[in-house]
Every structure is written in C-alpha cells, then in structure tokens.
Amino acid sequence: MAAIVGVVAALAVVTYVVIHESSKKRTITGCVSLGENSMSLTDEKDKRSYALTGSTADVKPGDRVTLQGKRIKPKDARNPFLWETKAISKDFGVCQPGV
C-alpha cells in the first residue's frame, strides 16, 4: 500500500513540474541584428545566436530587446537555432557599445 502511495505522489510531483515548466514565460534578451535573409539575436545568457521568426513586426535591428517565445532546434546542425517570437517583453532602445 505504501508503494502505491509513493508512486502516486511521485507522479503528482512530476506532473506538477512538467505543467509548471511548460507554462513559464520563456524569454531571451540581446541586440537585434539584420542578416541577409532575416533578423537575429544573440542571447546574453547562453551566448547562442537565434534567427527570429514569428511576431517580429515591431522588432527593430539595432535595438536591445527581451522577447517572449520559444526556442526551436534546427533539424540540421548547420542551421541556426530559431526563436519563435510571441511578443516583445521589453524594448531597451538602441544597443549600447559593449552590450
């Protein structure tokens, strides 16, 4: 009986963590640059470069922004990671040298 209660408790904890993590707002922050075909941003935290997709109409090259969305891993390792933008969380204005 105790084993069943332990398994049920463990499942409840795992379910809670999965739901909580999936509902967190995911963000990246960095300076937006304009490439040949699209805009990109290098995240200040993980130093990884992301090609921007999604809702990018208000994103301006040269601005430092925090974007909400989700990371999409490339199918081919030679391609960059994609960031599917849902919204601009914060616009810090023009990038400053050294940022």
PALODO-619872 format. One record per atom (N, C-alpha, C): residue in one letter; atom name; y, x, z negated. Coordinates in nm, 4 decimals. Layout:
<atoms>
<atom residuo="a" atomo="CA" yy="Y" xx="X" zz="Z"/>
...
</atoms>
This chain:
<atoms>
<atom residuo="m" atomo="N" yy="-0.1202" xx="0.0820" zz="0.0000"/>
<atom residuo="m" atomo="CA" yy="0.0000" xx="0.0000" zz="0.0000"/>
<atom residuo="m" atomo="C" yy="0.1269" xx="0.0866" zz="0.0000"/>
<atom residuo="a" atomo="N" yy="0.1246" xx="0.1934" zz="-0.0784"/>
<atom residuo="a" atomo="CA" yy="0.2407" xx="0.2822" zz="-0.0863"/>
<atom residuo="a" atomo="C" yy="0.2646" xx="0.3500" zz="0.0484"/>
<atom residuo="a" atomo="N" yy="0.1562" xx="0.3805" zz="0.1194"/>
<atom residuo="a" atomo="CA" yy="0.1702" xx="0.4443" zz="0.2503"/>
<atom residuo="a" atomo="C" yy="0.2394" xx="0.3517" zz="0.3486"/>
<atom residuo="i" atomo="N" yy="0.2067" xx="0.2250" zz="0.3453"/>
<atom residuo="i" atomo="CA" yy="0.2692" xx="0.1271" zz="0.4350"/>
<atom residuo="i" atomo="C" yy="0.4181" xx="0.1146" zz="0.4046"/>
<atom residuo="v" atomo="N" yy="0.4514" xx="0.1100" zz="0.2768"/>
<atom residuo="v" atomo="CA" yy="0.5919" xx="0.1008" zz="0.2367"/>
<atom residuo="v" atomo="C" yy="0.6670" xx="0.2262" zz="0.2831"/>
<atom residuo="g" atomo="N" yy="0.6040" xx="0.3429" zz="0.2710"/>
<atom residuo="g" atomo="CA" yy="0.6659" xx="0.4676" zz="0.3152"/>
<atom residuo="g" atomo="C" yy="0.6905" xx="0.4692" zz="0.4643"/>
<atom residuo="v" atomo="N" yy="0.5922" xx="0.4213" zz="0.5427"/>
<atom residuo="v" atomo="CA" yy="0.6068" xx="0.4169" zz="0.6879"/>
<atom residuo="v" atomo="C" yy="0.7183" xx="0.3207" zz="0.7279"/>
<atom residuo="v" atomo="N" yy="0.7227" xx="0.2053" zz="0.6653"/>
<atom residuo="v" atomo="CA" yy="0.8269" xx="0.1061" zz="0.6952"/>
<atom residuo="v" atomo="C" yy="0.9643" xx="0.1627" zz="0.6593"/>
<atom residuo="a" atomo="N" yy="0.9753" xx="0.2314" zz="0.5465"/>
<atom residuo="a" atomo="CA" yy="1.1030" xx="0.2902" zz="0.5056"/>
<atom residuo="a" atomo="C" yy="1.1456" xx="0.3985" zz="0.6056"/>
<atom residuo="a" atomo="N" yy="1.0516" xx="0.4816" zz="0.6487"/>
<atom residuo="a" atomo="CA" yy="1.0830" xx="0.5864" zz="0.7457"/>
<atom residuo="a" atomo="C" yy="1.1289" xx="0.5266" zz="0.8780"/>
<atom residuo="l" atomo="N" yy="1.0634" xx="0.4218" zz="0.9239"/>
<atom residuo="l" atomo="CA" yy="1.1044" xx="0.3547" zz="1.0477"/>
<atom residuo="l" atomo="C" yy="1.2443" xx="0.2949" zz="1.0353"/>
<atom residuo="a" atomo="N" yy="1.2737" xx="0.2394" zz="0.9189"/>
<atom residuo="a" atomo="CA" yy="1.4067" xx="0.1816" zz="0.8967"/>
<atom residuo="a" atomo="C" yy="1.5137" xx="0.2898" zz="0.9028"/>
<atom residuo="v" atomo="N" yy="1.4872" xx="0.4051" zz="0.8435"/>
<atom residuo="v" atomo="CA" yy="1.5839" xx="0.5154" zz="0.8451"/>
<atom residuo="v" atomo="C" yy="1.6034" xx="0.5661" zz="0.9876"/>
<atom residuo="v" atomo="N" yy="1.4952" xx="0.5864" zz="1.0616"/>
<atom residuo="v" atomo="CA" yy="1.5041" xx="0.6346" zz="1.1987"/>
<atom residuo="v" atomo="C" yy="1.5809" xx="0.5354" zz="1.2849"/>
<atom residuo="t" atomo="N" yy="1.5520" xx="0.4072" zz="1.2702"/>
<atom residuo="t" atomo="CA" yy="1.6220" xx="0.3034" zz="1.3463"/>
<atom residuo="t" atomo="C" yy="1.7710" xx="0.3052" zz="1.3152"/>
<atom residuo="y" atomo="N" yy="1.8069" xx="0.3172" zz="1.1886"/>
<atom residuo="y" atomo="CA" yy="1.9476" xx="0.3214" zz="1.1497"/>
<atom residuo="y" atomo="C" yy="2.0180" xx="0.4416" zz="1.2122"/>
<atom residuo="v" atomo="N" yy="1.9563" xx="0.5585" zz="1.2052"/>
<atom residuo="v" atomo="CA" yy="2.0178" xx="0.6802" zz="1.2592"/>
<atom residuo="v" atomo="C" yy="2.0363" xx="0.6689" zz="1.4104"/>
<atom residuo="v" atomo="N" yy="1.9373" xx="0.6182" zz="1.4811"/>
<atom residuo="v" atomo="CA" yy="1.9472" xx="0.6033" zz="1.6266"/>
<atom residuo="v" atomo="C" yy="2.0598" xx="0.5074" zz="1.6637"/>
<atom residuo="i" atomo="N" yy="2.0674" xx="0.3949" zz="1.5966"/>
<atom residuo="i" atomo="CA" yy="2.1732" xx="0.2968" zz="1.6256"/>
<atom residuo="i" atomo="C" yy="2.3098" xx="0.3540" zz="1.5907"/>
<atom residuo="h" atomo="N" yy="2.3194" xx="0.4203" zz="1.4775"/>
<atom residuo="h" atomo="CA" yy="2.4470" xx="0.4771" zz="1.4343"/>
<atom residuo="h" atomo="C" yy="2.4941" xx="0.5845" zz="1.5321"/>
<atom residuo="e" atomo="N" yy="2.4071" xx="0.6752" zz="1.5721"/>
<atom residuo="e" atomo="CA" yy="2.4444" xx="0.7824" zz="1.6639"/>
<atom residuo="e" atomo="C" yy="2.4822" xx="0.7285" zz="1.8014"/>
<atom residuo="s" atomo="N" yy="2.4116" xx="0.6268" zz="1.8483"/>
<atom residuo="s" atomo="CA" yy="2.4405" xx="0.5751" zz="1.9818"/>
<atom residuo="s" atomo="C" yy="2.5712" xx="0.4959" zz="1.9860"/>
<atom residuo="s" atomo="N" yy="2.6170" xx="0.4478" zz="1.8711"/>
<atom residuo="s" atomo="CA" yy="2.7404" xx="0.3694" zz="1.8697"/>
<atom residuo="s" atomo="C" yy="2.8639" xx="0.4545" zz="1.8397"/>
<atom residuo="k" atomo="N" yy="2.8455" xx="0.5825" zz="1.8029"/>
<atom residuo="k" atomo="CA" yy="2.9592" xx="0.6691" zz="1.7761"/>
<atom residuo="k" atomo="C" yy="3.0398" xx="0.6904" zz="1.9030"/>
<atom residuo="k" atomo="N" yy="3.1698" xx="0.7003" zz="1.8847"/>
<atom residuo="k" atomo="CA" yy="3.2558" xx="0.7300" zz="1.9983"/>
<atom residuo="k" atomo="C" yy="3.2416" xx="0.8773" zz="2.0301"/>
<atom residuo="r" atomo="N" yy="3.2024" xx="0.9062" zz="2.1493"/>
<atom residuo="r" atomo="CA" yy="3.1877" xx="1.0443" zz="2.1930"/>
<atom residuo="r" atomo="C" yy="3.3168" xx="1.0850" zz="2.2640"/>
<atom residuo="t" atomo="N" yy="3.3671" xx="1.2019" zz="2.2283"/>
<atom residuo="t" atomo="CA" yy="3.4921" xx="1.2482" zz="2.2864"/>
<atom residuo="t" atomo="C" yy="3.4834" xx="1.3963" zz="2.3234"/>
<atom residuo="i" atomo="N" yy="3.5685" xx="1.4346" zz="2.4164"/>
<atom residuo="i" atomo="CA" yy="3.5919" xx="1.5753" zz="2.4480"/>
<atom residuo="i" atomo="C" yy="3.7424" xx="1.5961" zz="2.4553"/>
<atom residuo="t" atomo="N" yy="3.7860" xx="1.7164" zz="2.4230"/>
<atom residuo="t" atomo="CA" yy="3.9279" xx="1.7499" zz="2.4260"/>
<atom residuo="t" atomo="C" yy="3.9460" xx="1.8800" zz="2.5020"/>
<atom residuo="g" atomo="N" yy="4.0453" xx="1.8827" zz="2.5888"/>
<atom residuo="g" atomo="CA" yy="4.0762" xx="2.0043" zz="2.6634"/>
<atom residuo="g" atomo="C" yy="4.1831" xx="1.9785" zz="2.7666"/>
<atom residuo="c" atomo="N" yy="4.2120" xx="2.0821" zz="2.8441"/>
<atom residuo="c" atomo="CA" yy="4.3124" xx="2.0727" zz="2.9504"/>
<atom residuo="c" atomo="C" yy="4.2450" xx="2.0329" zz="3.0815"/>
<atom residuo="v" atomo="N" yy="4.3060" xx="1.9389" zz="3.1502"/>
<atom residuo="v" atomo="CA" yy="4.2527" xx="1.8880" zz="3.2762"/>
<atom residuo="v" atomo="C" yy="4.3001" xx="1.9781" zz="3.3899"/>
<atom residuo="s" atomo="N" yy="4.2064" xx="2.0155" zz="3.4768"/>
<atom residuo="s" atomo="CA" yy="4.2434" xx="2.0945" zz="3.5937"/>
<atom residuo="s" atomo="C" yy="4.1948" xx="2.0228" zz="3.7192"/>
<atom residuo="l" atomo="N" yy="4.2593" xx="2.0543" zz="3.8295"/>
<atom residuo="l" atomo="CA" yy="4.2266" xx="1.9913" zz="3.9569"/>
<atom residuo="l" atomo="C" yy="4.1485" xx="2.0907" zz="4.0412"/>
<atom residuo="g" atomo="N" yy="4.0272" xx="2.0496" zz="4.0822"/>
<atom residuo="g" atomo="CA" yy="3.9446" xx="2.1327" zz="4.1682"/>
<atom residuo="g" atomo="C" yy="3.9545" xx="2.0866" zz="4.3121"/>
<atom residuo="e" atomo="N" yy="3.8645" xx="2.1370" zz="4.3951"/>
<atom residuo="e" atomo="CA" yy="3.8653" xx="2.0983" zz="4.5366"/>
<atom residuo="e" atomo="C" yy="3.8382" xx="1.9501" zz="4.5558"/>
<atom residuo="n" atomo="N" yy="3.7388" xx="1.8981" zz="4.4832"/>
<atom residuo="n" atomo="CA" yy="3.6971" xx="1.7598" zz="4.5056"/>
<atom residuo="n" atomo="C" yy="3.7240" xx="1.6656" zz="4.3896"/>
<atom residuo="s" atomo="N" yy="3.7502" xx="1.7205" zz="4.2712"/>
<atom residuo="s" atomo="CA" yy="3.7667" xx="1.6327" zz="4.1553"/>
<atom residuo="s" atomo="C" yy="3.8401" xx="1.7051" zz="4.0433"/>
<atom residuo="m" atomo="N" yy="3.8698" xx="1.6306" zz="3.9382"/>
<atom residuo="m" atomo="CA" yy="3.9291" xx="1.6894" zz="3.8192"/>
<atom residuo="m" atomo="C" yy="3.8169" xx="1.7363" zz="3.7278"/>
<atom residuo="s" atomo="N" yy="3.8494" xx="1.8360" zz="3.6454"/>
<atom residuo="s" atomo="CA" yy="3.7524" xx="1.8842" zz="3.5484"/>
<atom residuo="s" atomo="C" yy="3.8237" xx="1.9141" zz="3.4179"/>
<atom residuo="l" atomo="N" yy="3.7446" xx="1.9290" zz="3.3133"/>
<atom residuo="l" atomo="CA" yy="3.7974" xx="1.9587" zz="3.1815"/>
<atom residuo="l" atomo="C" yy="3.6976" xx="2.0502" zz="3.1125"/>
<atom residuo="t" atomo="N" yy="3.7456" xx="2.1559" zz="3.0475"/>
<atom residuo="t" atomo="CA" yy="3.6599" xx="2.2415" zz="2.9669"/>
<atom residuo="t" atomo="C" yy="3.6788" xx="2.2002" zz="2.8218"/>
<atom residuo="d" atomo="N" yy="3.5709" xx="2.1542" zz="2.7608"/>
<atom residuo="d" atomo="CA" yy="3.5762" xx="2.1056" zz="2.6232"/>
<atom residuo="d" atomo="C" yy="3.6081" xx="2.2207" zz="2.5285"/>
<atom residuo="e" atomo="N" yy="3.7044" xx="2.2006" zz="2.4397"/>
<atom residuo="e" atomo="CA" yy="3.7448" xx="2.3039" zz="2.3455"/>
<atom residuo="e" atomo="C" yy="3.6358" xx="2.3344" zz="2.2435"/>
<atom residuo="k" atomo="N" yy="3.5463" xx="2.2395" zz="2.2174"/>
<atom residuo="k" atomo="CA" yy="3.4411" xx="2.2607" zz="2.1170"/>
<atom residuo="k" atomo="C" yy="3.3230" xx="2.3377" zz="2.1732"/>
<atom residuo="d" atomo="N" yy="3.2637" xx="2.2886" zz="2.2818"/>
<atom residuo="d" atomo="CA" yy="3.1416" xx="2.3524" zz="2.3325"/>
<atom residuo="d" atomo="C" yy="3.1678" xx="2.4480" zz="2.4486"/>
<atom residuo="k" atomo="N" yy="3.2954" xx="2.4604" zz="2.4908"/>
<atom residuo="k" atomo="CA" yy="3.3364" xx="2.5517" zz="2.5984"/>
<atom residuo="k" atomo="C" yy="3.2654" xx="2.5238" zz="2.7309"/>
<atom residuo="r" atomo="N" yy="3.2100" xx="2.4044" zz="2.7459"/>
<atom residuo="r" atomo="CA" yy="3.1400" xx="2.3660" zz="2.8689"/>
<atom residuo="r" atomo="C" yy="3.2382" xx="2.2920" zz="2.9587"/>
<atom residuo="s" atomo="N" yy="3.2282" xx="2.3181" zz="3.0887"/>
<atom residuo="s" atomo="CA" yy="3.3152" xx="2.2530" zz="3.1856"/>
<atom residuo="s" atomo="C" yy="3.2487" xx="2.1246" zz="3.2354"/>
<atom residuo="y" atomo="N" yy="3.3265" xx="2.0186" zz="3.2451"/>
<atom residuo="y" atomo="CA" yy="3.2776" xx="1.8878" zz="3.2883"/>
<atom residuo="y" atomo="C" yy="3.3593" xx="1.8391" zz="3.4075"/>
<atom residuo="a" atomo="N" yy="3.2924" xx="1.7927" zz="3.5114"/>
<atom residuo="a" atomo="CA" yy="3.3590" xx="1.7229" zz="3.6210"/>
<atom residuo="a" atomo="C" yy="3.3841" xx="1.5807" zz="3.5724"/>
<atom residuo="l" atomo="N" yy="3.5043" xx="1.5303" zz="3.5894"/>
<atom residuo="l" atomo="CA" yy="3.5403" xx="1.3985" zz="3.5364"/>
<atom residuo="l" atomo="C" yy="3.5092" xx="1.2874" zz="3.6355"/>
<atom residuo="t" atomo="N" yy="3.4463" xx="1.1819" zz="3.5853"/>
<atom residuo="t" atomo="CA" yy="3.4191" xx="1.0610" zz="3.6629"/>
<atom residuo="t" atomo="C" yy="3.4603" xx="0.9414" zz="3.5779"/>
<atom residuo="g" atomo="N" yy="3.4449" xx="0.8234" zz="3.6315"/>
<atom residuo="g" atomo="CA" yy="3.4756" xx="0.7017" zz="3.5556"/>
<atom residuo="g" atomo="C" yy="3.6222" xx="0.6654" zz="3.5635"/>
<atom residuo="s" atomo="N" yy="3.6778" xx="0.6214" zz="3.4512"/>
<atom residuo="s" atomo="CA" yy="3.8165" xx="0.5736" zz="3.4441"/>
<atom residuo="s" atomo="C" yy="3.9129" xx="0.6909" zz="3.4317"/>
<atom residuo="t" atomo="N" yy="3.9462" xx="0.7527" zz="3.5442"/>
<atom residuo="t" atomo="CA" yy="4.0331" xx="0.8702" zz="3.5419"/>
<atom residuo="t" atomo="C" yy="4.1702" xx="0.8455" zz="3.6047"/>
<atom residuo="a" atomo="N" yy="4.2040" xx="0.7205" zz="3.6310"/>
<atom residuo="a" atomo="CA" yy="4.3305" xx="0.6889" zz="3.6986"/>
<atom residuo="a" atomo="C" yy="4.4517" xx="0.7406" zz="3.6211"/>
<atom residuo="d" atomo="N" yy="4.4479" xx="0.7362" zz="3.4875"/>
<atom residuo="d" atomo="CA" yy="4.5617" xx="0.7787" zz="3.4064"/>
<atom residuo="d" atomo="C" yy="4.5511" xx="0.9243" zz="3.3600"/>
<atom residuo="v" atomo="N" yy="4.4451" xx="0.9930" zz="3.3993"/>
<atom residuo="v" atomo="CA" yy="4.4269" xx="1.1332" zz="3.3620"/>
<atom residuo="v" atomo="C" yy="4.5046" xx="1.2198" zz="3.4605"/>
<atom residuo="k" atomo="N" yy="4.5899" xx="1.3095" zz="3.4073"/>
<atom residuo="k" atomo="CA" yy="4.6742" xx="1.3916" zz="3.4939"/>
<atom residuo="k" atomo="C" yy="4.6371" xx="1.5389" zz="3.4801"/>
<atom residuo="p" atomo="N" yy="4.6181" xx="1.6072" zz="3.5939"/>
<atom residuo="p" atomo="CA" yy="4.5932" xx="1.7516" zz="3.5882"/>
<atom residuo="p" atomo="C" yy="4.7083" xx="1.8222" zz="3.5173"/>
<atom residuo="g" atomo="N" yy="4.6737" xx="1.9199" zz="3.4338"/>
<atom residuo="g" atomo="CA" yy="4.7751" xx="1.9937" zz="3.3596"/>
<atom residuo="g" atomo="C" yy="4.8004" xx="1.9395" zz="3.2210"/>
<atom residuo="d" atomo="N" yy="4.7445" xx="1.8230" zz="3.1881"/>
<atom residuo="d" atomo="CA" yy="4.7627" xx="1.7649" zz="3.0551"/>
<atom residuo="d" atomo="C" yy="4.6435" xx="1.7981" zz="2.9655"/>
<atom residuo="r" atomo="N" yy="4.6713" xx="1.8110" zz="2.8375"/>
<atom residuo="r" atomo="CA" yy="4.5657" xx="1.8270" zz="2.7369"/>
<atom residuo="r" atomo="C" yy="4.5381" xx="1.6879" zz="2.6815"/>
<atom residuo="v" atomo="N" yy="4.4113" xx="1.6453" zz="2.6898"/>
<atom residuo="v" atomo="CA" yy="4.3748" xx="1.5095" zz="2.6514"/>
<atom residuo="v" atomo="C" yy="4.2452" xx="1.5093" zz="2.5713"/>
<atom residuo="t" atomo="N" yy="4.2249" xx="1.3988" zz="2.4991"/>
<atom residuo="t" atomo="CA" yy="4.0960" xx="1.3678" zz="2.4388"/>
<atom residuo="t" atomo="C" yy="4.0444" xx="1.2454" zz="2.5118"/>
<atom residuo="l" atomo="N" yy="3.9258" xx="1.2580" zz="2.5706"/>
<atom residuo="l" atomo="CA" yy="3.8669" xx="1.1497" zz="2.6484"/>
<atom residuo="l" atomo="C" yy="3.7454" xx="1.0922" zz="2.5773"/>
<atom residuo="q" atomo="N" yy="3.7349" xx="0.9598" zz="2.5755"/>
<atom residuo="q" atomo="CA" yy="3.6154" xx="0.8925" zz="2.5259"/>
<atom residuo="q" atomo="C" yy="3.5229" xx="0.8695" zz="2.6434"/>
<atom residuo="g" atomo="N" yy="3.3939" xx="0.8802" zz="2.6192"/>
<atom residuo="g" atomo="CA" yy="3.2978" xx="0.8570" zz="2.7259"/>
<atom residuo="g" atomo="C" yy="3.1625" xx="0.9122" zz="2.6903"/>
<atom residuo="k" atomo="N" yy="3.0909" xx="0.9569" zz="2.7946"/>
<atom residuo="k" atomo="CA" yy="2.9593" xx="1.0148" zz="2.7674"/>
<atom residuo="k" atomo="C" yy="2.9308" xx="1.1271" zz="2.8657"/>
<atom residuo="r" atomo="N" yy="2.8540" xx="1.2239" zz="2.8160"/>
<atom residuo="r" atomo="CA" yy="2.8138" xx="1.3396" zz="2.8961"/>
<atom residuo="r" atomo="C" yy="2.6926" xx="1.3020" zz="2.9791"/>
<atom residuo="i" atomo="N" yy="2.6941" xx="1.3438" zz="3.1044"/>
<atom residuo="i" atomo="CA" yy="2.5814" xx="1.3206" zz="3.1945"/>
<atom residuo="i" atomo="C" yy="2.5316" xx="1.4563" zz="3.2408"/>
<atom residuo="k" atomo="N" yy="2.4056" xx="1.4859" zz="3.2098"/>
<atom residuo="k" atomo="CA" yy="2.3471" xx="1.6136" zz="3.2504"/>
<atom residuo="k" atomo="C" yy="2.3190" xx="1.6107" zz="3.3999"/>
<atom residuo="p" atomo="N" yy="2.3419" xx="1.7236" zz="3.4661"/>
<atom residuo="p" atomo="CA" yy="2.3153" xx="1.7285" zz="3.6104"/>
<atom residuo="p" atomo="C" yy="2.1654" xx="1.7291" zz="3.6382"/>
<atom residuo="k" atomo="N" yy="2.1275" xx="1.6726" zz="3.7504"/>
<atom residuo="k" atomo="CA" yy="1.9870" xx="1.6738" zz="3.7904"/>
<atom residuo="k" atomo="C" yy="1.9484" xx="1.8122" zz="3.8410"/>
<atom residuo="d" atomo="N" yy="2.0441" xx="1.8838" zz="3.8946"/>
<atom residuo="d" atomo="CA" yy="2.0228" xx="2.0179" zz="3.9465"/>
<atom residuo="d" atomo="C" yy="2.1031" xx="2.1146" zz="3.8589"/>
<atom residuo="a" atomo="N" yy="2.0394" xx="2.2186" zz="3.8086"/>
<atom residuo="a" atomo="CA" yy="2.1045" xx="2.3120" zz="3.7170"/>
<atom residuo="a" atomo="C" yy="2.2259" xx="2.3810" zz="3.7792"/>
<atom residuo="r" atomo="N" yy="2.2362" xx="2.3826" zz="3.9111"/>
<atom residuo="r" atomo="CA" yy="2.3514" xx="2.4463" zz="3.9773"/>
<atom residuo="r" atomo="C" yy="2.4752" xx="2.3571" zz="3.9743"/>
<atom residuo="n" atomo="N" yy="2.4579" xx="2.2305" zz="3.9480"/>
<atom residuo="n" atomo="CA" yy="2.5709" xx="2.1371" zz="3.9437"/>
<atom residuo="n" atomo="C" yy="2.6321" xx="2.1339" zz="3.8037"/>
<atom residuo="p" atomo="N" yy="2.7611" xx="2.1010" zz="3.7938"/>
<atom residuo="p" atomo="CA" yy="2.8247" xx="2.0956" zz="3.6618"/>
<atom residuo="p" atomo="C" yy="2.7839" xx="1.9696" zz="3.5859"/>
<atom residuo="f" atomo="N" yy="2.8054" xx="1.9738" zz="3.4551"/>
<atom residuo="f" atomo="CA" yy="2.7892" xx="1.8533" zz="3.3749"/>
<atom residuo="f" atomo="C" yy="2.8983" xx="1.7560" zz="3.4181"/>
<atom residuo="l" atomo="N" yy="2.8693" xx="1.6287" zz="3.4062"/>
<atom residuo="l" atomo="CA" yy="2.9683" xx="1.5246" zz="3.4353"/>
<atom residuo="l" atomo="C" yy="3.0104" xx="1.4608" zz="3.3048"/>
<atom residuo="w" atomo="N" yy="3.1346" xx="1.4136" zz="3.3016"/>
<atom residuo="w" atomo="CA" yy="3.1837" xx="1.3356" zz="3.1878"/>
<atom residuo="w" atomo="C" yy="3.2278" xx="1.2022" zz="3.2433"/>
<atom residuo="e" atomo="N" yy="3.1557" xx="1.0965" zz="3.2052"/>
<atom residuo="e" atomo="CA" yy="3.1927" xx="0.9612" zz="3.2481"/>
<atom residuo="e" atomo="C" yy="3.2974" xx="0.9086" zz="3.1516"/>
<atom residuo="t" atomo="N" yy="3.4212" xx="0.9093" zz="3.1961"/>
<atom residuo="t" atomo="CA" yy="3.5352" xx="0.8718" zz="3.1125"/>
<atom residuo="t" atomo="C" yy="3.5436" xx="0.7210" zz="3.0967"/>
<atom residuo="k" atomo="N" yy="3.5541" xx="0.6778" zz="2.9716"/>
<atom residuo="k" atomo="CA" yy="3.5744" xx="0.5356" zz="2.9419"/>
<atom residuo="k" atomo="C" yy="3.7223" xx="0.5074" zz="2.9159"/>
<atom residuo="a" atomo="N" yy="3.7890" xx="0.6013" zz="2.8452"/>
<atom residuo="a" atomo="CA" yy="3.9298" xx="0.5811" zz="2.8110"/>
<atom residuo="a" atomo="C" yy="3.9909" xx="0.7130" zz="2.7657"/>
<atom residuo="i" atomo="N" yy="4.1250" xx="0.7197" zz="2.7725"/>
<atom residuo="i" atomo="CA" yy="4.1968" xx="0.8326" zz="2.7137"/>
<atom residuo="i" atomo="C" yy="4.2209" xx="0.7968" zz="2.5683"/>
<atom residuo="s" atomo="N" yy="4.1664" xx="0.8779" zz="2.4796"/>
<atom residuo="s" atomo="CA" yy="4.1843" xx="0.8543" zz="2.3368"/>
<atom residuo="s" atomo="C" yy="4.3205" xx="0.9059" zz="2.2897"/>
<atom residuo="k" atomo="N" yy="4.3597" xx="1.0233" zz="2.3428"/>
<atom residuo="k" atomo="CA" yy="4.4891" xx="1.0808" zz="2.3054"/>
<atom residuo="k" atomo="C" yy="4.5373" xx="1.1696" zz="2.4192"/>
<atom residuo="d" atomo="N" yy="4.6655" xx="1.1599" zz="2.4508"/>
<atom residuo="d" atomo="CA" yy="4.7274" xx="1.2453" zz="2.5510"/>
<atom residuo="d" atomo="C" yy="4.8277" xx="1.3340" zz="2.4785"/>
<atom residuo="f" atomo="N" yy="4.8017" xx="1.4655" zz="2.4746"/>
<atom residuo="f" atomo="CA" yy="4.8860" xx="1.5599" zz="2.4031"/>
<atom residuo="f" atomo="C" yy="5.0014" xx="1.6108" zz="2.4892"/>
<atom residuo="g" atomo="N" yy="5.0051" xx="1.5698" zz="2.6159"/>
<atom residuo="g" atomo="CA" yy="5.1100" xx="1.6170" zz="2.7058"/>
<atom residuo="g" atomo="C" yy="5.0662" xx="1.7410" zz="2.7815"/>
<atom residuo="v" atomo="N" yy="5.1632" xx="1.8138" zz="2.8340"/>
<atom residuo="v" atomo="CA" yy="5.1368" xx="1.9309" zz="2.9167"/>
<atom residuo="v" atomo="C" yy="5.0660" xx="2.0391" zz="2.8345"/>
<atom residuo="c" atomo="N" yy="4.9648" xx="2.1010" zz="2.8970"/>
<atom residuo="c" atomo="CA" yy="4.8899" xx="2.2101" zz="2.8316"/>
<atom residuo="c" atomo="C" yy="4.9848" xx="2.3255" zz="2.8004"/>
<atom residuo="q" atomo="N" yy="4.9675" xx="2.3829" zz="2.6838"/>
<atom residuo="q" atomo="CA" yy="5.0461" xx="2.4984" zz="2.6438"/>
<atom residuo="q" atomo="C" yy="4.9668" xx="2.6254" zz="2.6752"/>
<atom residuo="p" atomo="N" yy="5.0333" xx="2.7328" zz="2.7127"/>
<atom residuo="p" atomo="CA" yy="4.9621" xx="2.8592" zz="2.7377"/>
<atom residuo="p" atomo="C" yy="4.8814" xx="2.9001" zz="2.6159"/>
<atom residuo="g" atomo="N" yy="4.7596" xx="2.9455" zz="2.6404"/>
<atom residuo="g" atomo="CA" yy="4.6740" xx="2.9887" zz="2.5310"/>
<atom residuo="g" atomo="C" yy="4.5935" xx="2.8772" zz="2.4669"/>
<atom residuo="v" atomo="N" yy="4.6087" xx="2.7525" zz="2.5154"/>
<atom residuo="v" atomo="CA" yy="4.5327" xx="2.6389" zz="2.4582"/>
<atom residuo="v" atomo="C" yy="4.4151" xx="2.6119" zz="2.5454"/>
</atoms>
